[in-house]
Every structure is written in structure tokens, then in C-alpha cells.
Amino acid sequence: MDVRRSADPRGFGSMKSDELRASYLIDSLFVPDAVPMVYSDIDRSITGTAVPVRQQLALTSSKKEMAAAFFAERREAGIINIGAPGVVSIDGTEFPMAPTDMLYCGRGSREIVFRSADPAHPAKFYFVSYPAHQSYPSIHLRKSDAESVSLGSAAGANKRTIYKYIRPPAVQSCQLVMGMTVLEEGSVWNTMPPHTHQRRSEVYMYFNLPAGAALFHFMGEPGQTRHIVMKNEQAVLSPSWSIHAGVATSAYSFVWAMGGENQAFDDMDGVDLNDLT
């Protein structure tokens, strides 16, 4: 378990590129036959992946960082598959996971196991977990089950569809809200104009970015922005006081996950582009 410490806005403003990357960028995901995880002090999120190739993989507790008998003893998690078909088993119940299927895993789930339907074409499971004080049933969600919203325009290079998978009231969770955004060909900007949401932190995981392409993720206070250069299948942590927006050299998709004080998707503070520096 990799533990990350975040800076306050004042400390953030003096960080160099390598310091920003060390604190906020997660670039060690999707390792075959491993379950890498990052624990952040930002709302105590855990971000990780599982790519089962030669064997099935179990999601287990890191005793030192979590002090828990099992991973979901005091946590809930959202799991999405961005690879080939696979299966997630929760306490013996199997959930077939097609590409872009998502699974809500409720607090109290003792045994969470990942496997690929065909090891030659492995599933690629990505998950984000937050602490939970309430237990809700685990639910399997297909892309067609998500609430979809189309935003942006081709002229603004930000035509995109937002898929809200884990969101109240359709799916009950303690504090996790999770979904996916897909940009159309020719569109490259996301979450622009930007916003902050003081009551929630967020994690972005960018994928479907072609080889050789680059993405520039912007963060920081509106009057003190910085950027992190990112590649395909990397994630970035966003504190509640920070904007979180990006632009790439081609279209892409990203998974977003939020946790914090409330679950109101529209509870955000918009930022005027004229206020960005």
C-alpha cells in the first residue's frame, strides 16, 4: 500500500512538478497479477487495480494502513472493468463484468475476488474505496443502467457524455459517487469551465488514450493553478479545494469517483474562466 500525503493550498503553490507527481499522480496501476493500491489522506480514499492473468486475485486488507480484518470491514468500493470480460466474486456471489460494467461493493463484504474470463485477454479492474458508516447491498451496474447526460459542443472541443453509475437515489451508498465520462472524437477538454466542491474530494482515472498521446490535468486553486502531464490508465487525486480539469492530444475517457460530506452531484462551485491564473 502506497501512502500519499497531500499539501494545503499554500504548500501546494510552492510544489515543483516532481513533488506534484509524487503526491497526486498514481502511475503504477494495472500491473498483471497484482493489486497495487494508493491510500490518500484526502478523505481516506483508496485507489487500486486488479489485472488477473495467471491467477485470480483477492482484495485484502493492508493491516498496517487499514487496521482492518478485511478490506471492506469499514469501507465501500466502486469497481469498473475497462478490459476484457471478467468476474468479481463477493462472498461467493459472482458478478460477470463486461467492459465498462461497474459494481458497487457494500461495507461488510468479507471476500472480494477478481478473475478474467479468458486469461489470454485479461479483465482490467479499477476500484476506488472510501470509508463507510452504513452497509448497503452490492449492486452490478451495466452502462445502460447509468443515468447519462450529454454536455458540451464540437465547437468547444468538449462534447461528452457523463454516465452516473453509483449515485443516489438510484444506487444507495454511504458516501461514494462514481461514474464515467466519454469524450467524442475531436473533443479534448473535460470539466471546463472548471469547478471545485468543498464538500467532496475526487479521483480521476484516464483511459482510452492512444499510445503516444498526452493529457494535461489541471489542478490547484483557481488563482494558483498547476498541471500534471499524464498518460493512458493513470489516475490523479484531487483535494476538495482544487479544480480538476484536463485537455489531451486526442479524445479519451475517464472514471471519476467522489467521496466526502454529501452525495449531491451538482453541489459544486463553478469557476469563471477569467478567474483562472
C-alpha positions as CSV (number, residue, x, y, z in Angstrom):
1,M,0.0,0.0,0.0
2,D,1.4,3.3,-1.1
3,V,0.5,6.1,1.3
4,R,0.1,9.7,0.0
5,R,0.1,12.9,1.9
6,S,-1.4,16.0,0.4
7,A,-0.5,19.7,0.8
8,D,-2.7,22.5,1.9
9,P,-3.3,25.3,-0.7
10,R,-0.4,27.3,0.5
11,G,2.1,24.4,0.4
12,F,0.6,23.3,-3.0
13,G,1.5,26.6,-4.6
14,S,5.2,26.1,-4.0
15,M,5.4,22.5,-5.2
16,K,7.6,21.6,-8.2
17,S,6.5,19.2,-10.9
18,D,8.1,16.2,-9.4
19,E,6.6,17.0,-6.0
20,L,3.1,17.3,-7.5
21,R,3.5,14.0,-9.2
22,A,4.7,12.3,-6.1
23,S,1.7,13.5,-4.1
24,Y,-1.2,13.3,-6.5
25,L,-0.3,11.2,-9.6
26,I,-1.0,7.4,-9.5
27,D,1.1,5.9,-12.3
28,S,1.6,2.3,-11.1
29,L,-1.8,0.9,-11.9
30,F,-2.9,-2.2,-13.9
31,V,0.0,-4.4,-13.1
32,P,-0.6,-8.0,-14.2
33,D,-1.3,-10.4,-11.3
34,A,-1.0,-7.8,-8.7
35,V,-3.3,-5.4,-6.7
36,P,-1.5,-2.1,-6.3
37,M,-3.2,0.4,-4.0
38,V,-2.7,4.0,-3.0
39,Y,-4.1,5.3,0.3
40,S,-4.6,9.0,0.4
41,D,-5.1,11.3,3.4
42,I,-7.6,13.1,1.2
43,D,-10.9,11.8,2.7
44,R,-9.0,8.5,3.3
45,S,-9.6,7.2,-0.2
46,I,-8.0,4.0,-1.5
47,T,-7.4,3.7,-5.3
48,G,-6.3,0.5,-6.9
49,T,-6.5,-2.1,-9.7
50,A,-6.5,-5.8,-10.3
51,V,-5.5,-7.5,-13.5
52,P,-5.8,-11.3,-13.1
53,V,-3.8,-13.2,-15.7
54,R,-2.3,-16.4,-14.4
55,Q,-4.4,-16.5,-11.2
56,Q,-7.4,-14.9,-9.5
57,L,-6.7,-12.0,-7.2
58,A,-8.2,-11.2,-3.8
59,L,-8.8,-7.7,-2.5
60,T,-7.4,-7.9,1.1
61,S,-6.7,-5.5,3.9
62,S,-3.4,-3.9,4.4
63,K,-3.2,-4.4,8.1
64,K,-0.7,-1.5,8.8
65,E,-2.6,1.2,7.0
66,M,-6.2,0.0,7.4
67,A,-6.1,-1.8,10.8
68,A,-9.0,-4.0,9.5
69,A,-9.6,-7.7,9.4
70,F,-10.7,-7.5,5.8
71,F,-10.8,-4.8,3.1
72,A,-14.5,-3.8,3.3
73,E,-14.8,-4.1,7.1
74,R,-15.4,-0.3,7.4
75,R,-15.4,0.6,3.7
76,E,-17.4,0.6,0.5
77,A,-16.0,0.5,-3.0
78,G,-16.8,1.1,-6.7
79,I,-15.3,-1.3,-9.2
80,I,-15.3,-0.9,-13.0
81,N,-13.8,-3.2,-15.7
82,I,-12.0,-1.4,-18.5
83,G,-10.5,-4.6,-20.0
84,A,-11.9,-7.8,-21.4
85,P,-14.7,-9.7,-19.7
86,G,-14.2,-10.9,-16.2
87,V,-15.9,-11.8,-12.9
88,V,-15.9,-10.3,-9.5
89,S,-17.0,-12.6,-6.6
90,I,-18.3,-11.0,-3.4
91,D,-18.8,-13.5,-0.6
92,G,-19.4,-16.3,-3.1
93,T,-21.8,-14.3,-5.3
94,E,-20.4,-14.0,-8.8
95,F,-20.9,-10.8,-10.9
96,P,-20.0,-11.2,-14.6
97,M,-18.3,-7.9,-15.6
98,A,-18.4,-6.9,-19.3
99,P,-16.3,-4.0,-20.4
100,T,-17.4,-0.7,-18.7
101,D,-19.6,-2.7,-16.2
102,M,-19.4,-1.2,-12.7
103,L,-20.0,-2.9,-9.3
104,Y,-20.9,-1.3,-6.1
105,C,-19.4,-3.3,-3.2
106,G,-21.0,-2.6,0.2
107,R,-19.5,-2.3,3.6
108,G,-19.1,-5.7,5.3
109,S,-18.2,-7.7,2.2
110,R,-15.6,-10.1,3.5
111,E,-14.3,-11.9,0.4
112,I,-13.7,-9.9,-2.8
113,V,-12.1,-11.9,-5.7
114,F,-11.2,-10.9,-9.2
115,R,-10.7,-13.2,-12.2
116,S,-10.6,-12.9,-16.0
117,A,-13.0,-14.9,-18.3
118,D,-10.1,-15.6,-20.6
119,P,-6.5,-15.2,-19.2
120,A,-5.2,-14.5,-22.7
121,H,-7.4,-11.4,-22.7
122,P,-7.5,-10.3,-19.1
123,A,-10.0,-8.1,-17.4
124,K,-8.7,-4.8,-16.0
125,F,-10.5,-3.9,-12.8
126,Y,-10.2,-0.4,-11.4
127,F,-11.6,0.5,-7.9
128,V,-12.0,3.4,-5.6
129,S,-12.9,3.0,-1.9
130,Y,-14.0,5.4,0.8
131,P,-14.8,4.8,4.5
132,A,-18.4,3.9,5.2
133,H,-20.5,4.0,8.3
134,Q,-23.5,2.3,6.8
135,S,-23.9,-1.0,4.9
136,Y,-25.8,-1.2,1.6
137,P,-26.3,-4.1,-0.8
138,S,-23.7,-4.8,-3.5
139,I,-25.1,-4.0,-7.0
140,H,-24.0,-4.8,-10.5
141,L,-24.4,-2.0,-13.0
142,R,-24.2,-2.0,-16.8
143,K,-23.5,1.1,-18.8
144,S,-27.2,1.0,-19.9
145,D,-28.2,1.2,-16.2
146,A,-26.3,4.5,-15.7
147,E,-28.0,7.9,-15.9
148,S,-26.5,9.6,-18.9
149,V,-26.1,13.3,-19.6
150,S,-24.7,14.8,-22.8
151,L,-22.8,18.1,-22.4
152,G,-20.5,20.4,-24.4
153,S,-20.2,21.0,-28.1
154,A,-17.9,20.2,-31.0
155,A,-17.2,23.9,-31.3
156,G,-15.9,24.0,-27.7
157,A,-14.0,20.7,-28.3
158,N,-15.7,19.3,-25.2
159,K,-18.6,17.2,-26.5
160,R,-19.0,14.4,-24.0
161,T,-21.4,12.0,-22.3
162,I,-21.4,11.6,-18.5
163,Y,-22.6,8.2,-17.2
164,K,-23.6,8.3,-13.5
165,Y,-23.5,4.7,-12.2
166,I,-23.3,4.9,-8.4
167,R,-25.5,7.8,-7.4
168,P,-28.5,8.4,-5.2
169,P,-31.3,7.7,-5.2
170,A,-30.9,5.0,-7.9
171,V,-28.0,3.3,-6.1
172,Q,-27.6,3.6,-2.3
173,S,-24.2,4.1,-1.0
174,C,-22.7,5.7,2.2
175,Q,-20.6,8.5,0.5
176,L,-19.3,7.1,-2.7
177,V,-20.5,8.6,-6.0
178,M,-18.9,7.1,-9.2
179,G,-19.2,7.2,-12.9
180,M,-17.6,7.6,-16.3
181,T,-17.2,10.4,-18.9
182,V,-16.6,9.6,-22.6
183,L,-15.4,12.3,-24.9
184,E,-16.4,12.2,-28.6
185,E,-13.9,12.1,-31.4
186,G,-12.5,15.6,-31.9
187,S,-13.2,16.7,-28.3
188,V,-10.4,17.0,-25.9
189,W,-11.4,19.2,-22.9
190,N,-13.1,17.9,-19.8
191,T,-14.7,19.7,-16.8
192,M,-14.1,23.1,-18.4
193,P,-15.2,25.6,-17.3
194,P,-13.9,24.1,-14.1
195,H,-15.3,23.9,-10.6
196,T,-14.4,22.9,-7.1
197,H,-16.6,21.1,-4.5
198,Q,-15.5,21.9,-1.0
199,R,-17.6,19.1,0.5
200,R,-16.1,16.3,-1.6
201,S,-12.7,15.1,-2.9
202,E,-12.4,13.3,-6.3
203,V,-10.2,10.8,-8.1
204,Y,-9.9,10.8,-11.9
205,M,-8.6,7.8,-13.9
206,Y,-8.0,8.5,-17.6
207,F,-8.1,5.7,-20.1
208,N,-8.7,5.0,-23.8
209,L,-5.9,7.5,-24.5
210,P,-4.0,6.3,-27.6
211,A,-0.3,5.3,-27.4
212,G,1.9,8.4,-27.8
213,A,-0.8,10.8,-26.7
214,A,-0.5,13.0,-23.6
215,L,-3.0,14.5,-21.3
216,F,-2.6,17.7,-19.2
217,H,-4.5,17.6,-16.0
218,F,-5.0,21.0,-14.3
219,M,-5.4,21.3,-10.5
220,G,-5.0,23.8,-7.7
221,E,-6.9,26.9,-6.5
222,P,-8.4,28.9,-9.4
223,G,-5.9,31.7,-8.8
224,Q,-2.9,29.3,-8.4
225,T,-3.2,26.5,-11.0
226,R,-0.7,23.8,-11.8
227,H,-0.7,20.9,-14.3
228,I,0.4,17.3,-14.3
229,V,1.3,15.6,-17.6
230,M,-0.4,12.2,-17.7
231,K,-0.5,9.1,-19.9
232,N,-3.1,6.4,-20.5
233,E,-4.5,4.4,-17.5
234,Q,-3.1,6.8,-14.9
235,A,-5.1,8.4,-12.0
236,V,-4.9,11.7,-10.2
237,L,-6.1,12.7,-6.7
238,S,-8.0,16.0,-6.3
239,P,-8.5,17.7,-2.9
240,S,-11.8,19.5,-2.3
241,W,-10.3,23.0,-2.7
242,S,-8.8,22.1,-6.1
243,I,-10.1,22.4,-9.6
244,H,-9.9,19.2,-11.7
245,A,-9.9,19.6,-15.4
246,G,-7.9,18.3,-18.4
247,V,-7.1,18.5,-22.0
248,A,-5.4,15.9,-24.2
249,T,-3.9,15.5,-27.7
250,S,-6.9,13.2,-28.6
251,A,-10.2,12.0,-27.3
252,Y,-10.3,9.8,-24.2
253,S,-12.5,8.6,-21.4
254,F,-12.2,8.8,-17.6
255,V,-13.6,7.3,-14.5
256,W,-14.5,9.7,-11.7
257,A,-15.2,8.9,-8.1
258,M,-16.1,11.2,-5.3
259,G,-16.4,10.9,-1.5
260,G,-17.0,13.3,1.3
261,E,-19.6,15.2,3.2
262,N,-22.5,14.7,0.7
263,Q,-23.5,13.0,-2.5
264,A,-25.3,15.8,-4.3
265,F,-23.7,15.6,-7.8
266,D,-24.5,19.3,-8.6
267,D,-23.1,20.6,-5.3
268,M,-20.2,22.4,-6.9
269,D,-18.7,25.9,-7.0
270,G,-18.2,27.0,-10.6
271,V,-15.1,28.9,-11.6
272,D,-15.2,31.7,-14.2
273,L,-12.5,31.3,-16.8
274,N,-11.5,34.9,-16.3
275,D,-10.5,33.9,-12.7
276,L,-8.0,31.3,-13.7
277,T,-4.3,32.1,-13.4
